[in-house]
Amino acid sequence: MERITLPEQSVPVRGTYDVVIAGGGPGGVPAAIAAARAGARVLLVERYGFLGGLATAGLVAPILAHTAHDSETPIVEGILREMTERMHAAGGAPQWRQACTEWGVRFDPESFKYVADRMVLESGVQILFHALVTDAVTGSEPDGRRVTHLLVESKSGREAVAAKTFVDATGDADVAFRAGARTVQGRAFDGAVESMGSFIHLGGIEGISAEQAERARERLEKEMEAGRIRFYGSGIASDLSIQPDHYALNRTRFAADPANVADLTAAEIEFREQAQRFVRFLRGQPGFDGVYLRATSAQGGPRESRQALGSYVLSGDDIVTGRKHDDAIARGSWWIDIHCPLGHTWPVHLCVVECPRAEACPFWAAEHESGMRSRNSLAPPAGDWYDIPYRCLVPDGVENVLVTGRCISATHEGMAGARVMGTCMAIGEAAGVAAAFAAASDGRCRDLEAEEVRTRLSAGGALV
């Protein structure tokens, strides 16, 4: 690749904070709120003009893993519960108690945006919208490498922001990676990550009967079996939306590396093509002639990219055994939900299990971490959960950075469970508390006592 040499540049420092959080998605919003409530001066940097990440820009619904596996017992409360109750007051989510009887927290993305704005601002956080974190400036000290500034690009040009501690809520470990932390990506077999996907939101569904939806589903399966059309699943109707006037469908799939801009570009184009193809198919089915494409997401949904490795790596065994840890700062209940890294679609739902192509897949034949073929279950025991230890938030190689959301320290299997939004929000709340506590001392996140974080989380209503 051809390279150019840039001249030395003097970059203005926009401000100095206790905590700077990169990314305002499900991992970043709770981190910002929690850090500010713990007394820190906080800046939240977000590339879009609104908060929510995949919950809003990705139109992903619902928020999963808020209850124990196969149970109505909540395992995530704190800021998630507070946001749900405030969205409910705005007509954008069910009451919390009702949400705990459902498999996920249904919500309206516009309510999420508004409530996130209000909660973040009320906590005293400064927000910087339309700003992209592009690099981390590091300095070496006797006790290890530290990040001193993040570089931010916006309409105002290139600027720097300084802080004592930083929270990487980018989803792709962008900050940790650029700061020199140890990262890995994908499954150990070949580095392939879970396939990306996007939601299709359909309007014009009024008057469509359950029988018509079932006949359309049967027809779609026949078309996919014949190889004439490709979608992630065959369902037509949906109860994922809080509003009754449209379907929110998770139907697209594409094999891509979310840390590669060419792959991201190809994925976005393909997702829009698949959405249009889905609508064209439905309009040819009885009762669906008025269906239209109400919305596609502003960004496709990565399920896995870089993981910032720490002293503990969450694994598939943690998930299926419901493993508990003394330094637990969050709980998860989602299962080993690996979407085919090769991008295969229906009838392929999950890698290794339910896969009719298994005999032809080299991953099946290879030795790999999981042993999923011999597992009796891919989920925690009924009514149980697994812990996320604080050690998964502290990346090796940099002293004052914490990671949250789907870039925590985890294997391919471990991330397949921990990546969902309910778990990411719980982890984010813990990361915010820990970042504030570390900023109030020497900034070394690794030396922080997890029990201090646990105590503060419990006092704020979180479950640890």
C-alpha positions as CSV (number, residue, x, y, z in Angstrom):
1,M,0.0,0.0,0.0
2,E,1.3,3.4,-0.9
3,R,2.0,5.7,2.1
4,I,2.4,9.4,2.6
5,T,4.2,11.3,5.4
6,L,2.1,13.9,7.2
7,P,3.8,17.0,8.6
8,E,4.0,17.5,12.4
9,Q,0.8,19.1,13.6
10,S,-0.1,21.1,16.7
11,V,-3.5,19.8,18.0
12,P,-5.6,22.0,20.3
13,V,-6.7,20.3,23.6
14,R,-10.5,20.8,23.8
15,G,-10.7,20.0,27.5
16,T,-9.4,18.0,30.4
17,Y,-11.6,15.6,32.3
18,D,-11.5,12.9,35.0
19,V,-13.1,10.4,32.6
20,V,-13.5,10.4,28.8
21,I,-15.8,7.8,27.3
22,A,-15.5,6.9,23.6
23,G,-18.9,5.7,22.3
24,G,-22.4,6.4,23.4
25,G,-24.0,3.0,22.8
26,P,-25.4,0.5,25.3
27,G,-22.0,0.2,27.0
28,G,-21.1,3.9,26.9
29,V,-24.3,5.6,28.1
30,P,-24.5,3.8,31.4
31,A,-20.8,4.3,31.9
32,A,-21.1,8.0,31.5
33,I,-24.1,8.3,33.8
34,A,-22.4,6.1,36.5
35,A,-19.1,7.8,36.3
36,A,-20.7,11.3,36.7
37,R,-22.9,10.1,39.6
38,A,-19.7,8.8,41.3
39,G,-18.4,12.3,41.2
40,A,-16.2,12.4,38.1
41,R,-16.1,15.2,35.5
42,V,-17.1,13.2,32.4
43,L,-17.0,13.7,28.6
44,L,-18.9,11.4,26.3
45,V,-17.8,11.3,22.7
46,E,-20.3,9.9,20.2
47,R,-19.9,9.7,16.4
48,Y,-23.6,10.2,15.6
49,G,-25.9,13.0,16.6
50,F,-27.7,10.9,19.2
51,L,-27.0,8.3,21.8
52,G,-27.9,4.6,21.9
53,G,-25.5,2.9,19.4
54,L,-27.0,-0.3,18.1
55,A,-30.2,0.3,20.1
56,T,-30.9,3.4,18.0
57,A,-28.5,3.7,15.1
58,G,-28.8,-0.1,14.6
59,L,-32.6,-0.3,15.4
60,V,-31.9,-3.5,17.3
61,A,-34.8,-4.7,19.4
62,P,-35.3,-5.8,22.1
63,I,-32.7,-5.4,25.0
64,L,-31.8,-9.0,25.9
65,A,-30.5,-10.8,29.0
66,H,-32.2,-8.6,31.6
67,T,-33.5,-11.8,33.4
68,A,-31.9,-15.1,34.4
69,H,-32.0,-17.8,31.8
70,D,-35.5,-19.2,31.2
71,S,-36.8,-17.1,34.1
72,E,-38.6,-13.9,35.0
73,T,-36.0,-13.1,37.7
74,P,-34.2,-9.9,36.9
75,I,-30.4,-10.0,36.8
76,V,-29.8,-6.5,35.4
77,E,-31.4,-3.5,37.1
78,G,-29.7,-0.2,38.0
79,I,-29.5,2.2,35.0
80,L,-31.3,-0.2,32.7
81,R,-34.3,-0.4,34.9
82,E,-34.3,3.4,35.4
83,M,-34.1,3.9,31.6
84,T,-36.9,1.4,31.0
85,E,-39.2,3.1,33.6
86,R,-38.5,6.5,32.1
87,M,-39.2,5.2,28.5
88,H,-42.4,3.7,29.8
89,A,-43.4,7.1,31.2
90,A,-42.9,8.5,27.7
91,G,-44.9,5.6,26.1
92,G,-41.8,4.0,24.7
93,A,-41.4,0.8,26.8
94,P,-43.4,-1.5,29.0
95,Q,-43.3,-1.2,32.8
96,W,-40.2,-2.9,34.2
97,R,-42.2,-5.7,35.9
98,Q,-43.9,-6.5,32.6
99,A,-40.6,-6.4,30.8
100,C,-39.3,-9.1,33.1
101,T,-42.0,-11.4,31.9
102,E,-40.9,-11.0,28.3
103,W,-37.8,-12.4,26.6
104,G,-36.4,-8.8,26.1
105,V,-37.2,-5.2,26.9
106,R,-39.1,-3.8,24.0
107,F,-38.6,-0.1,23.4
108,D,-39.1,2.7,20.9
109,P,-35.7,4.0,19.6
110,E,-36.9,7.6,19.7
111,S,-37.8,7.2,23.4
112,F,-34.3,5.6,24.0
113,K,-32.6,8.6,22.3
114,Y,-34.6,11.1,24.4
115,V,-34.3,9.4,27.7
116,A,-30.6,8.8,27.2
117,D,-30.1,12.5,26.5
118,R,-32.0,13.5,29.6
119,M,-30.3,11.0,31.9
120,V,-26.8,11.8,30.7
121,L,-27.2,15.5,30.9
122,E,-29.0,15.4,34.3
123,S,-26.0,13.5,35.7
124,G,-23.7,16.3,34.6
125,V,-22.0,14.6,31.7
126,Q,-20.7,16.8,28.8
127,I,-21.6,15.3,25.4
128,L,-19.7,15.8,22.1
129,F,-21.9,14.6,19.2
130,H,-20.7,14.2,15.6
131,A,-17.2,13.4,16.8
132,L,-15.1,10.4,16.0
133,V,-12.3,9.1,18.2
134,T,-9.5,8.3,15.8
135,D,-6.4,7.7,17.9
136,A,-5.0,7.4,21.4
137,V,-1.9,9.3,22.6
138,T,0.2,7.4,25.1
139,G,3.0,8.2,27.4
140,S,5.3,5.7,29.2
141,E,5.7,5.9,33.0
142,P,7.6,3.6,35.4
143,D,4.5,1.7,36.2
144,G,3.3,1.2,32.6
145,R,1.8,2.8,29.5
146,R,-0.9,5.3,30.0
147,V,-3.3,7.1,27.6
148,T,-2.9,10.9,28.0
149,H,-5.3,12.1,25.3
150,L,-7.7,10.8,22.7
151,L,-7.7,12.4,19.2
152,V,-11.1,13.4,18.0
153,E,-12.1,14.4,14.5
154,S,-15.2,16.5,13.8
155,K,-16.5,19.5,11.8
156,S,-14.3,21.6,14.2
157,G,-11.2,19.8,12.9
158,R,-8.8,17.6,14.8
159,E,-8.8,18.1,18.6
160,A,-7.5,16.3,21.6
161,V,-9.3,15.5,24.9
162,A,-7.3,14.7,28.1
163,A,-8.4,12.6,31.1
164,K,-7.1,10.6,34.0
165,T,-9.0,7.5,32.9
166,F,-10.7,6.4,29.6
167,V,-13.6,4.0,28.9
168,D,-13.5,2.3,25.5
169,A,-17.2,1.8,24.6
170,T,-16.6,1.7,20.8
171,G,-17.6,-2.0,20.6
172,D,-14.5,-2.7,18.5
173,A,-11.8,-1.9,21.1
174,D,-10.7,1.0,19.0
175,V,-9.1,2.9,21.9
176,A,-7.5,-0.1,23.5
177,F,-6.2,-1.3,20.2
178,R,-4.7,2.1,19.3
179,A,-3.2,2.5,22.8
180,G,-1.2,-0.7,22.3
181,A,-3.3,-3.0,24.5
182,R,-3.4,-6.7,23.7
183,T,-6.3,-7.6,21.4
184,V,-7.5,-10.7,19.6
185,Q,-10.3,-11.1,17.0
186,G,-12.7,-13.9,16.2
187,R,-12.5,-17.6,16.7
188,A,-9.2,-19.3,17.4
189,F,-9.5,-21.6,14.4
190,D,-9.2,-18.9,11.7
191,G,-9.9,-15.5,13.2
192,A,-13.4,-15.3,11.6
193,V,-15.9,-13.3,13.5
194,E,-19.7,-13.8,13.8
195,S,-21.6,-12.5,10.8
196,M,-23.1,-9.0,10.9
197,G,-26.8,-8.3,10.5
198,S,-29.4,-5.6,10.5
199,F,-33.1,-5.1,11.4
200,I,-35.8,-4.5,8.8
201,H,-38.7,-2.4,10.1
202,L,-41.9,-2.9,8.0
203,G,-45.0,-0.7,7.9
204,G,-48.4,-1.4,6.3
205,I,-49.0,-4.5,8.3
206,E,-52.5,-3.5,9.5
207,G,-55.1,-6.2,8.6
208,I,-52.5,-9.0,8.0
209,S,-53.8,-12.1,9.7
210,A,-51.8,-14.7,11.6
211,E,-52.8,-17.2,8.9
212,Q,-51.6,-15.0,6.1
213,A,-48.3,-14.4,7.9
214,E,-47.9,-18.2,8.4
215,R,-48.5,-18.9,4.7
216,A,-46.0,-16.2,3.7
217,R,-43.5,-17.8,6.1
218,E,-44.0,-21.3,4.5
219,R,-43.6,-19.8,1.0
220,L,-40.4,-18.0,2.1
221,E,-38.9,-21.3,3.4
222,K,-39.6,-23.0,0.2
223,E,-37.9,-20.2,-1.8
224,M,-34.9,-20.4,0.5
225,E,-34.7,-24.2,0.3
226,A,-34.7,-23.9,-3.4
227,G,-31.8,-21.3,-3.2
228,R,-33.8,-18.6,-5.0
229,I,-33.6,-16.2,-2.0
230,R,-31.4,-15.8,1.1
231,F,-32.3,-14.5,4.5
232,Y,-31.2,-15.1,8.0
233,G,-34.6,-16.5,9.1
234,S,-38.0,-17.2,7.8
235,G,-40.3,-15.5,10.3
236,I,-42.7,-12.8,9.0
237,A,-44.6,-11.5,12.0
238,S,-42.8,-9.9,14.9
239,D,-43.6,-8.8,18.4
240,L,-40.3,-7.1,19.1
241,S,-41.5,-3.6,18.7
242,I,-43.2,-1.6,21.4
243,Q,-45.5,-0.1,18.8
244,P,-48.2,-2.3,17.2
245,D,-48.1,-0.7,13.7
246,H,-45.0,-2.3,12.4
247,Y,-42.8,-5.4,12.4
248,A,-39.2,-5.2,13.6
249,L,-37.4,-8.2,11.9
250,N,-33.9,-9.5,12.2
251,R,-33.5,-11.0,8.8
252,T,-30.2,-10.0,7.1
253,R,-26.8,-11.6,7.4
254,F,-23.4,-10.9,5.9
255,A,-19.9,-12.2,6.7
256,A,-17.7,-9.2,7.4
257,D,-14.9,-7.9,9.6
258,P,-16.3,-4.9,11.5
259,A,-12.8,-3.6,11.9
260,N,-12.3,-3.3,8.1
261,V,-13.9,-0.3,6.4
262,A,-14.2,-2.1,3.0
263,D,-16.1,-4.9,4.7
264,L,-18.3,-2.4,6.5
265,T,-19.1,-0.7,3.2
266,A,-20.0,-3.9,1.4
267,A,-22.2,-5.0,4.4
268,E,-24.2,-1.8,4.4
269,I,-24.9,-2.0,0.7
270,E,-25.9,-5.7,1.0
271,F,-28.2,-5.1,4.0
272,R,-30.2,-2.5,2.0
273,E,-30.4,-4.8,-0.9
274,Q,-31.6,-7.7,1.3
275,A,-34.2,-5.4,2.9
276,Q,-35.6,-4.4,-0.5
277,R,-35.6,-8.0,-1.6
278,F,-37.5,-9.0,1.5
279,V,-40.2,-6.3,0.8
280,R,-40.5,-7.4,-2.8
281,F,-41.1,-11.0,-1.8
282,L,-43.7,-10.0,0.8
283,R,-45.7,-7.8,-1.6
284,G,-46.2,-10.9,-3.7
285,Q,-47.9,-12.7,-0.9
286,P,-51.7,-12.6,-0.2
287,G,-52.5,-9.8,2.3
288,F,-49.1,-8.1,2.1
289,D,-49.6,-5.8,-0.9
290,G,-49.6,-2.7,1.3
291,V,-46.3,-3.6,3.1
292,Y,-43.6,-1.0,2.8
293,L,-40.0,-0.5,4.2
294,R,-40.5,1.8,7.1
295,A,-36.8,2.0,8.1
296,T,-33.4,0.4,7.8
297,S,-30.7,1.1,10.3
298,A,-28.1,3.8,10.1
299,Q,-25.5,1.2,10.6
300,G,-25.4,-2.6,10.3
301,G,-24.9,-4.6,13.5
302,P,-21.6,-6.1,14.3
303,R,-21.8,-9.1,16.6
304,E,-18.1,-9.5,17.2
305,S,-14.8,-7.8,16.3
306,R,-11.8,-7.0,18.5
307,Q,-11.6,-8.2,22.1
308,A,-9.2,-6.4,24.5
309,L,-7.6,-9.2,26.5
310,G,-7.3,-8.9,30.2
311,S,-6.2,-11.2,33.0
312,Y,-9.4,-13.1,32.8
313,V,-11.0,-14.2,29.5
314,L,-14.7,-15.0,29.6
315,S,-15.3,-18.4,28.0
316,G,-18.1,-20.7,26.8
317,D,-17.6,-22.7,30.0
318,D,-18.4,-19.6,32.1
319,I,-21.7,-19.4,30.2
320,V,-22.9,-23.0,30.3
321,T,-21.9,-23.6,33.9
322,G,-23.2,-20.3,35.2
323,R,-19.8,-19.5,36.7
324,K,-19.6,-17.0,39.6
325,H,-16.6,-14.8,40.5
326,D,-15.5,-12.9,43.6
327,D,-14.9,-9.8,41.5
328,A,-18.2,-9.9,39.6
329,I,-19.4,-6.5,38.5
330,A,-22.3,-7.6,36.1
331,R,-24.4,-10.6,35.3
332,G,-25.2,-12.2,31.9
333,S,-27.7,-14.9,30.9
334,W,-27.6,-15.0,27.1
335,W,-26.3,-18.2,25.6
336,I,-23.5,-19.2,23.1
337,D,-25.3,-17.6,20.2
338,I,-22.8,-17.8,17.3
339,H,-24.1,-16.5,14.0
340,C,-22.3,-18.3,11.2
341,P,-19.0,-16.5,10.6
342,L,-19.2,-17.7,6.9
343,G,-22.4,-15.8,6.4
344,H,-24.6,-18.8,5.6
345,T,-28.3,-18.2,6.0
346,W,-31.4,-20.2,6.6
347,P,-31.7,-23.1,7.6
348,V,-28.4,-22.2,9.3
349,H,-29.2,-20.3,12.5
350,L,-26.1,-21.1,14.6
351,C,-22.6,-22.2,14.1
352,V,-21.9,-25.9,15.0
353,V,-25.5,-26.7,16.2
354,E,-28.5,-26.7,13.8
355,C,-26.1,-26.5,10.8
356,P,-26.9,-28.8,7.8
357,R,-23.6,-27.9,6.2
358,A,-21.6,-29.2,9.2
359,E,-19.9,-32.1,7.4
360,A,-18.5,-29.7,4.8
361,C,-17.3,-27.1,7.2
362,P,-13.6,-27.2,8.2
363,F,-14.3,-25.5,11.5
364,W,-16.4,-28.5,12.5
365,A,-13.6,-30.9,11.7
366,A,-10.9,-28.8,13.5
367,E,-9.9,-28.8,17.1
368,H,-11.3,-25.7,18.7
369,E,-12.0,-24.2,22.0
370,S,-15.6,-24.9,22.4
371,G,-16.5,-28.6,22.3
372,M,-20.0,-27.3,21.5
373,R,-20.8,-30.5,19.6
374,S,-20.7,-32.4,22.9
375,R,-22.4,-29.8,25.1
376,N,-25.9,-30.7,26.4
377,S,-26.7,-27.0,26.5
378,L,-25.3,-23.7,25.2
379,A,-27.0,-21.7,28.0
380,P,-26.7,-21.3,31.8
381,P,-28.9,-23.6,33.9
382,A,-32.5,-22.5,34.1
383,G,-33.0,-19.7,36.5
384,D,-29.3,-19.0,36.6
385,W,-26.7,-16.6,35.2
386,Y,-23.0,-16.2,34.8
387,D,-20.9,-13.4,36.2
388,I,-18.7,-10.9,34.3
389,P,-15.6,-10.4,36.4
390,Y,-14.0,-7.0,36.7
391,R,-10.8,-8.5,35.3
392,C,-12.5,-8.7,31.9
393,L,-12.8,-4.9,31.8
394,V,-9.0,-4.2,32.4
395,P,-7.0,-4.7,29.2
396,D,-3.4,-5.8,29.3
397,G,-0.8,-3.3,28.1
398,V,-2.4,0.0,29.2
399,E,-2.9,1.2,32.8
400,N,-5.8,3.7,32.7
401,V,-8.2,2.3,30.1
402,L,-11.3,0.2,30.8
403,V,-13.3,-1.6,28.1
404,T,-17.0,-2.2,28.1
405,G,-19.7,-3.7,25.9
406,R,-18.8,-6.3,23.3
407,C,-15.1,-5.6,23.4
408,I,-14.4,-7.0,26.9
409,S,-11.9,-9.8,27.4
410,A,-13.7,-12.9,26.0
411,T,-13.3,-15.8,23.7
412,H,-15.3,-16.3,20.5
413,E,-17.8,-18.4,22.6
414,G,-17.8,-16.1,25.6
415,M,-18.5,-13.0,23.4
416,A,-21.4,-14.8,21.7
417,G,-23.2,-14.6,25.0
418,A,-22.0,-11.4,26.6
419,R,-22.5,-9.2,23.5
420,V,-26.2,-8.5,23.9
421,M,-27.5,-5.1,25.1
422,G,-28.7,-5.9,28.6
423,T,-25.3,-7.4,29.5
424,C,-23.5,-4.5,27.8
425,M,-25.5,-2.0,29.8
426,A,-24.7,-3.7,33.1
427,I,-21.0,-3.9,32.2
428,G,-21.1,-0.2,31.2
429,E,-22.5,0.9,34.5
430,A,-19.7,-0.9,36.3
431,A,-17.0,0.5,34.0
432,G,-18.2,4.0,34.7
433,V,-18.0,3.5,38.5
434,A,-14.6,1.9,38.2
435,A,-13.3,4.7,35.9
436,A,-14.4,7.4,38.3
437,F,-12.9,5.6,41.3
438,A,-9.6,5.1,39.4
439,A,-9.5,8.8,38.3
440,A,-9.9,9.8,42.0
441,S,-6.7,7.9,42.9
442,D,-3.7,7.2,40.6
443,G,-5.7,6.2,37.5
444,R,-4.4,2.6,37.5
445,C,-7.5,0.6,36.8
446,R,-5.9,-2.7,37.5
447,D,-5.2,-1.8,41.1
448,L,-8.7,-0.9,41.9
449,E,-10.5,-3.1,44.5
450,A,-13.5,-4.7,42.7
451,E,-15.3,-4.8,46.0
452,E,-15.4,-1.0,46.1
453,V,-17.1,-1.1,42.7
454,R,-19.5,-3.8,43.7
455,T,-20.5,-1.8,46.8
456,R,-21.2,1.3,44.8
457,L,-23.2,-0.6,42.1
458,S,-25.3,-2.3,44.8
459,A,-26.1,1.1,46.4
460,G,-27.2,2.4,43.0
461,G,-29.6,-0.5,42.5
462,A,-27.5,-2.7,40.2
463,L,-27.4,-6.4,40.7
464,V,-23.9,-7.9,41.3
